[in-house]
Amino acid sequence: MPTVSNGSRAARWNGRRTINQSPGSRILSALESDNPPTNPKAVLPTDPMAAWTARGRNKIMFGYSLNYLMDMENAVIVNVEATPTRISKEADATETMIERTEDRFGLKPDRLAGDVAYGTGEMLGWLVERNITPYIPVWDQSRVAAEGKFVRADFDYNKERDLYVCPGGKELRTSGTAHDGTTIKYIAKRIDCSGCPLKPNCTTGRERRISRDVNQEARDHAQALMETDAYYQSGVDRKQIERLFGEAKNILSMVRLRLRGLSGAKEEFLLTATVQNLKRLANHSTTPPPQPQPMVA
């Protein structure tokens, strides 16, 4: 059943009445409904929603990730989300923050800058669909293949017919099935591959297969943007949010959480972002206006 946060208390509506939950019950309820541990052998007994992670150069630990959505022109945090420290959850948090910001404040970004963790096909497709320019680094998978073999970039893609044409002029077709919901496979005919003189440079199997992301057009669009000046500038601007993370950790001591559970992490992260925004507001309001320069005759 859905839970509703109200300060440090949570309530669950059962259709007739509201039942107050203890902190422990709240953790267990959220654990059953969302963010289950991916590795049952690594569960923190006192906070089972925290994720087991070895990210960073520190140590292996359980933790939550702090996710900010920031207006890069004014260095203002416009939304905050806490997630267990898993890359997939961080990409989902970005979508949540963008939708929530547009719903509450009527603000929609024209562009989004992020690191390679946000360069998944699903995330890029979601951004392009909403006319948000993704300045996000993307791994070029079109040039990945066994040594000495043709890569996907050597095959021509026909968008109208939805097929690939190999260097030998043969077609690779697909059934249209998206495997795991993310990948479409294109397969050549065995009869075409068996007698092909280019087969030693193509595949060791009976036929050549090519995988294509269902959001490949969005990936190609993001890769093309990586060659632009705007992409380079977005990388420079993105350092502002890295400074905010450093400030939260080193100055505001956001190293260890004091509240348990995902709801506790959200509350602490929201307070941290509020303090950071207030600091910038104070600095802005105390800056004296520029003084007019005396005229020299």
C-alpha positions as CSV (number, residue, x, y, z in Angstrom):
1,M,0.0,0.0,0.0
2,P,1.2,3.6,-0.6
3,T,2.9,5.4,2.2
4,V,2.7,9.1,2.9
5,S,5.6,10.9,4.7
6,N,4.7,13.5,7.2
7,G,7.8,14.8,9.0
8,S,9.3,11.9,11.0
9,R,6.0,9.9,10.9
10,A,4.4,7.8,8.2
11,A,0.8,6.8,7.7
12,R,-0.8,4.0,5.7
13,W,-4.3,4.2,4.4
14,N,-6.1,0.8,4.5
15,G,-9.4,2.0,3.0
16,R,-11.1,2.8,6.3
17,R,-8.6,4.2,8.7
18,T,-5.1,5.5,9.0
19,I,-2.5,3.3,10.8
20,N,0.5,5.0,12.4
21,Q,3.7,3.1,11.8
22,S,6.9,2.8,13.9
23,P,10.2,3.6,12.3
24,G,11.0,-0.1,12.0
25,S,7.7,-0.9,10.4
26,R,8.2,1.9,8.0
27,I,11.5,0.5,6.9
28,L,10.1,-3.0,6.4
29,S,7.0,-1.7,4.6
30,A,9.2,0.3,2.1
31,L,11.5,-2.6,1.7
32,E,8.7,-4.8,0.6
33,S,7.3,-2.3,-1.8
34,D,10.4,-0.7,-3.4
35,N,14.2,-0.8,-3.5
36,P,14.7,-4.4,-2.5
37,P,18.3,-5.4,-1.9
38,T,19.9,-6.8,-5.1
39,N,22.3,-9.0,-3.1
40,P,20.5,-10.7,-0.2
41,K,23.9,-11.7,1.2
42,A,24.8,-8.1,1.8
43,V,22.0,-6.6,3.8
44,L,22.6,-4.1,6.7
45,P,20.3,-5.4,9.5
46,T,19.8,-1.9,10.9
47,D,18.9,-0.3,7.5
48,P,18.1,-3.0,4.9
49,M,17.3,-0.4,2.2
50,A,20.9,0.9,2.1
51,A,22.9,-0.4,-0.8
52,W,26.1,-2.3,-0.6
53,T,28.7,-0.3,-2.6
54,A,32.4,-0.2,-3.4
55,R,32.2,3.1,-5.3
56,G,34.9,5.7,-4.7
57,R,38.4,5.2,-3.4
58,N,37.3,4.8,0.1
59,K,36.0,1.6,1.4
60,I,33.2,-0.9,0.8
61,M,30.2,0.3,2.7
62,F,26.4,0.6,2.8
63,G,25.0,3.9,1.7
64,Y,22.6,6.2,-0.2
65,S,23.3,8.5,-3.1
66,L,22.6,12.2,-3.0
67,N,21.1,13.4,-6.3
68,Y,20.8,17.1,-7.2
69,L,19.0,18.8,-10.1
70,M,20.7,22.2,-10.4
71,D,20.1,25.3,-12.5
72,M,23.7,25.7,-13.9
73,E,23.2,29.4,-14.8
74,N,22.5,30.4,-11.2
75,A,24.0,27.5,-9.3
76,V,20.7,26.9,-7.5
77,I,19.5,23.4,-6.5
78,V,16.0,23.0,-7.7
79,N,15.3,19.4,-6.7
80,V,16.7,16.7,-4.5
81,E,16.3,12.9,-4.4
82,A,17.8,10.2,-2.3
83,T,18.4,6.7,-3.7
84,P,20.2,3.5,-2.7
85,T,23.7,3.7,-4.1
86,R,22.9,1.9,-7.4
87,I,23.6,3.5,-10.8
88,S,20.2,2.4,-12.2
89,K,18.4,4.1,-9.3
90,E,20.3,7.4,-9.9
91,A,19.1,7.5,-13.5
92,D,15.5,6.9,-12.4
93,A,16.0,9.7,-9.8
94,T,16.8,12.2,-12.6
95,E,13.6,11.5,-14.4
96,T,11.7,11.9,-11.1
97,M,13.3,15.2,-10.3
98,I,12.7,16.6,-13.8
99,E,9.1,15.7,-13.7
100,R,8.6,16.9,-10.2
101,T,10.3,20.3,-10.9
102,E,8.1,20.9,-14.0
103,D,4.9,19.9,-12.0
104,R,5.7,22.1,-9.0
105,F,7.5,25.1,-10.4
106,G,6.7,25.0,-14.1
107,L,10.4,24.7,-14.9
108,K,11.6,22.4,-17.7
109,P,15.3,22.2,-18.6
110,D,16.4,22.9,-22.2
111,R,19.5,20.7,-21.7
112,L,20.9,18.2,-19.2
113,A,24.5,17.6,-18.3
114,G,25.6,14.5,-16.5
115,D,28.3,11.9,-16.3
116,V,28.5,8.6,-18.2
117,A,26.3,6.9,-15.6
118,Y,23.3,8.7,-17.1
119,G,24.2,7.7,-20.7
120,T,22.0,4.7,-20.9
121,G,19.8,4.2,-23.9
122,E,16.6,4.4,-21.8
123,M,17.6,7.6,-20.1
124,L,18.7,9.3,-23.4
125,G,15.5,8.2,-25.1
126,W,13.5,9.7,-22.3
127,L,15.3,13.0,-22.6
128,V,15.1,13.2,-26.4
129,E,11.4,12.4,-26.3
130,R,10.9,15.4,-24.1
131,N,13.1,17.7,-26.3
132,I,15.8,18.0,-23.6
133,T,19.3,18.1,-25.2
134,P,21.5,15.5,-23.5
135,Y,25.0,16.6,-23.0
136,I,26.0,13.3,-21.6
137,P,29.0,11.1,-22.6
138,V,28.0,7.9,-24.3
139,W,30.1,4.8,-24.9
140,D,30.5,4.2,-28.6
141,Q,29.4,0.6,-29.0
142,S,29.3,0.7,-32.8
143,R,33.0,0.0,-32.9
144,V,33.1,-2.9,-30.5
145,A,33.8,-6.3,-32.0
146,A,36.2,-9.2,-31.8
147,E,39.7,-8.4,-33.0
148,G,40.0,-8.3,-36.8
149,K,36.2,-8.5,-37.3
150,F,33.8,-6.0,-38.8
151,V,32.2,-3.7,-36.3
152,R,28.6,-2.5,-36.4
153,A,29.8,0.8,-37.9
154,D,30.8,-1.2,-41.0
155,F,27.2,-2.1,-41.6
156,D,24.8,0.4,-43.2
157,Y,21.5,0.8,-41.4
158,N,18.3,1.4,-43.5
159,K,15.9,3.2,-41.3
160,E,12.9,2.9,-43.6
161,R,13.2,-0.9,-44.0
162,D,14.6,-1.4,-40.5
163,L,17.5,-3.6,-41.5
164,Y,21.3,-3.6,-41.8
165,V,23.3,-4.2,-45.0
166,C,26.7,-5.9,-44.5
167,P,29.9,-5.0,-46.4
168,G,29.1,-7.9,-48.8
169,G,25.7,-6.4,-49.7
170,K,23.6,-8.9,-47.8
171,E,20.7,-8.0,-45.5
172,L,20.4,-8.6,-41.7
173,R,16.8,-8.6,-40.6
174,T,15.0,-8.6,-37.3
175,S,11.8,-10.0,-35.9
176,G,11.3,-6.7,-34.0
177,T,11.5,-8.4,-30.6
178,A,13.2,-6.3,-27.9
179,H,15.3,-8.7,-25.8
180,D,15.2,-7.6,-22.1
181,G,13.2,-4.6,-23.4
182,T,16.4,-2.9,-24.5
183,T,18.1,-4.7,-27.4
184,I,17.0,-5.6,-30.9
185,K,18.9,-8.3,-32.8
186,Y,19.5,-8.4,-36.5
187,I,20.5,-11.7,-38.1
188,A,21.9,-12.6,-41.5
189,K,20.8,-15.7,-43.4
190,R,23.1,-18.6,-43.0
191,I,23.1,-19.3,-46.7
192,D,24.4,-15.7,-47.3
193,C,27.2,-16.1,-44.8
194,S,28.2,-19.7,-45.6
195,G,29.6,-18.8,-49.1
196,C,30.7,-15.2,-48.4
197,P,34.4,-14.5,-49.0
198,L,34.3,-11.8,-46.3
199,K,33.2,-14.2,-43.6
200,P,36.7,-14.6,-42.0
201,N,36.6,-10.9,-41.4
202,C,33.0,-10.9,-40.1
203,T,32.2,-13.8,-37.8
204,T,33.2,-17.2,-36.6
205,G,29.6,-18.3,-36.2
206,R,27.2,-19.7,-38.8
207,E,25.7,-16.2,-39.4
208,R,26.5,-12.7,-38.4
209,R,24.4,-11.0,-35.7
210,I,24.2,-7.4,-34.7
211,S,22.6,-5.9,-31.6
212,R,21.0,-2.5,-31.7
213,D,19.6,-0.5,-28.7
214,V,15.9,0.3,-28.9
215,N,16.9,3.9,-28.2
216,Q,19.9,3.9,-30.7
217,E,18.7,7.1,-32.4
218,A,18.9,8.9,-29.1
219,R,22.4,7.4,-28.4
220,D,23.6,8.5,-31.9
221,H,22.2,12.0,-31.2
222,A,24.0,12.2,-27.9
223,Q,27.3,11.0,-29.5
224,A,27.0,13.7,-32.2
225,L,26.6,16.3,-29.5
226,M,29.9,15.2,-27.9
227,E,31.7,16.9,-30.8
228,T,30.2,20.3,-30.2
229,D,31.4,23.3,-28.3
230,A,28.2,23.4,-26.2
231,Y,29.0,19.9,-25.0
232,Y,32.5,21.0,-23.8
233,Q,31.0,24.0,-22.1
234,S,28.4,21.9,-20.3
235,G,31.3,19.8,-18.9
236,V,32.9,22.9,-17.5
237,D,29.5,24.1,-16.1
238,R,28.9,20.7,-14.5
239,K,31.8,21.3,-12.1
240,Q,29.5,23.6,-10.2
241,I,27.5,20.6,-9.0
242,E,30.6,18.7,-8.1
243,R,31.6,21.6,-5.9
244,L,28.2,21.3,-4.2
245,F,28.8,17.6,-3.4
246,G,32.3,18.5,-2.1
247,E,30.8,21.2,0.1
248,A,28.1,18.9,1.5
249,K,30.7,16.3,2.4
250,N,33.7,18.3,3.6
251,I,32.0,21.5,5.0
252,L,28.5,20.3,6.0
253,S,29.8,16.9,7.2
254,M,27.4,14.9,5.1
255,V,29.5,11.8,5.5
256,R,27.3,9.7,7.8
257,L,23.5,9.8,8.0
258,R,21.8,10.2,11.3
259,L,18.3,8.9,10.2
260,R,17.6,5.4,9.0
261,G,15.8,4.3,5.9
262,L,15.3,5.9,2.5
263,S,12.8,8.4,4.0
264,G,15.4,9.5,6.6
265,A,18.0,10.0,3.8
266,K,15.6,12.1,1.8
267,E,15.0,14.3,4.8
268,E,18.7,14.8,5.5
269,F,19.5,15.5,1.9
270,L,16.7,18.0,1.6
271,L,17.9,19.9,4.6
272,T,21.5,19.9,3.2
273,A,20.3,21.3,-0.1
274,T,18.3,23.9,1.7
275,V,21.3,25.1,3.7
276,Q,23.4,25.3,0.5
277,N,20.8,27.3,-1.3
278,L,20.4,29.7,1.7
279,K,24.2,30.2,1.8
280,R,24.2,31.3,-1.9
281,L,21.1,33.5,-1.3
282,A,22.9,35.2,1.7
283,N,26.1,35.7,-0.4
284,H,24.0,37.2,-3.2
285,S,22.0,39.5,-0.9
286,T,25.0,40.8,0.9
287,T,27.0,41.6,-2.2
288,P,27.1,45.4,-2.6
289,P,25.8,46.8,-5.9
290,P,28.4,48.0,-8.4
291,Q,29.4,51.6,-7.7
292,P,29.2,54.1,-10.6
293,Q,32.6,55.2,-11.9
294,P,33.4,58.9,-11.8
295,M,33.4,60.6,-15.2
296,V,36.7,62.0,-16.4
297,A,36.5,65.1,-18.5
